[in-house]
Amino acid sequence: MKVFGLTGGIGMGKSVADKLLRERGVPVVDTDVLARQVVEPGQPALEEIRQNFGANVIGLDGRLRRDELARRVFGDAVSRKQLEGILHPRIRQLWQEQLKRWRAEGQSRGVVVIPLLFETEAAPNFDAIVCVACSAVTQRQRLQTRGLNLDQIEQRNRAQWPVEKKMELSNYVIWTEGGIEAHAEQLLRVIP
């Protein structure tokens, strides 16, 4: 099985790539989805977050208040590292288990979407790494459409390696400035 790691900056097209690949029948696991699963009510990670960050990051419904946690960790590198220490090992275990299942099923390829692929030193787990990227202007426009302000965008960008560094270290780069057809065409050439 050929295993691809797919990375890129926030708002640069990872979710679109995920959707396009799934539509073509490519097995995909998205670590952002796994990150949500590991903090569901009753999960050990949620309790560990409460212990480390306080009860105010948990809503009355028992769910993680992502907005409050993001406000705290994206403005504080120490807190962000603390949160990553809680989440990243659990997320890594889940996607590695998924790879084992795909191998057992005889899948010919699989994709793991990991925004912090290089930052978490996950690169050795992949046969090839694909980076989706766009210009900073396009990124800002996309993220503002999602409701983020310029300060929030800058905080999130500082929490990741620069996309230029990710592009340099990747085997393939998918440039997502064009329409969805151009995005899909590039993906098809890289992950047939």
PyMOL commands that set and color helices and strands:
alter all, ss='L'
color gray80, all
select helices_A, chain A and resi 14-23+31-37+44-53+55-57+66-73+77-105+123-125+136-145+150-158+163-169+180-190
alter helices_A, ss='H'
color red, helices_A
select strands_A, chain A and resi 2-8+28-30+109-113+128-133+172-175
alter strands_A, ss='S'
color yellow, strands_A
deselect
rebuild
show_as cartoon
